[in-house]
Amino acid sequence: MFKFPDNFVWGVATSSFQIEGAVDVDGRSESIWDRLCKRPGAIADNTNGDVACDHYNRWPEDVKIMSDMGVGAYRFSVAWPRIIPTGRGATNQKGIDFYSRLVDGLLEAGIDPCVTLYHWDLPQILEDQGGWTNRDTAYAFADYTETISRALGDRVKTWVTINEPWCISVLGYINGEHAPGIKNDWPKALSAAHHVMLGHGLAVPIIRDNVPDGEVGITVNLVPNEPASQSGADRDACRHFDGFFNRWYLDPVFGRGYPADRVADLVKAGEIPSSDLPFLHKGDLETIAADSDFLGINYYSRAVIRDEKAENNDPPDVVSTKNETDMGWEVWPLGLEQILVRLKDDYNPKAIQVTENGCAYATAPNADGIVEDTERIAYFDGHIRACAKAIEQGVPLTAYYAWSLLDNFEWAFGYEKRFGLVYVDYDTLDRTPKQSAHWYRDLIQKGGI
Ligand code: IFM
């Protein structure tokens, strides 16, 4: 058995919009996701976050479930529209009180809270002023960080500034499936990404001041990739993909600025007019490269890259397997080991936390009320083994958070995709821990795999 370090953190993760519901309660204002859900056709099953898992009311039950599972930490996000409903300005005490109660409940149950400041539910009122494409939003985010870290910093010691800047940028402004639902606008996508990362850089020193004994980092979603063949075209397509998906975010966070090859790709493709990045102000790169305590990574799958347009492409020597989750994402645990080792070798972060890893499978309770989600267990088993192998190779991995505690609102897919360790019946809102939850509890107890 591989034994994880004694202080290794075993957690579960969620986000506010995906589970809370209660969207117009206690002073919360509209978020960009409430607005997107109203757009016909935006959400596959025409649902929204109005009720979601009703975690806003049922959080004590959810804390009890986590306590029974024996998790050491719970990563959740705070909804900015609950804290500062006008985006910038007056604080809504009732919003703060909700998270304060949750944090107290977690600590009483022996579970460490890990707060994500931004997991995509921007106040709509800020979107009306340009959202993340407006530089002011980064400063509004800094003010919001000040407010919430002052309120919770005496009890919350782990802070994630931003969740998945790639998704905010590319899904929000290129494929348009995520809020604010804009399509094919690279100048906006890049400026939104920049301001999100600027917001991260501004938030780090604020958290340091307000939580001197805390730790802070950003979470990026990374996709390890390899060329389908060793042809020049496939290798170049792979370099391009890596710049687009991974390096655009990692390089500035680690003080290297934006990758020049990716900037050149964007210009060559006519996606931006020139290599000038108009949103980039003097000093921004230094701000973004704020000294963090850890890098959070979310890992779900890998990519095998083929340049479909190239002539005379060599036959592929790497092909994706057909072992896919309900998202159509290949199950590829080796990719997690590879990306962790690459991060250590290429960027050398002080610590890495896997802030999300998980899979969607539709398994429902059987006649005996048991949810036999063997595929999910296999997924977690493979990926946690990958973490073990990375640690053996010297990767400073300190935490693993399973995504997700509960089945929940999977963004543009609505409730059709079930990522939970706990099954949620959306008619009754009853929760049933799946077999994977029991398996995870046993793993945590053993502390190894
Ligand atoms: O549900 C999402 C989460 O909000 C962000 N990371 C990926 C998950 C699965 O798609």
Residues whose N, C-alpha, C, O or C-beta is under 5 A from the ligand:
A	BS01	IFM	none
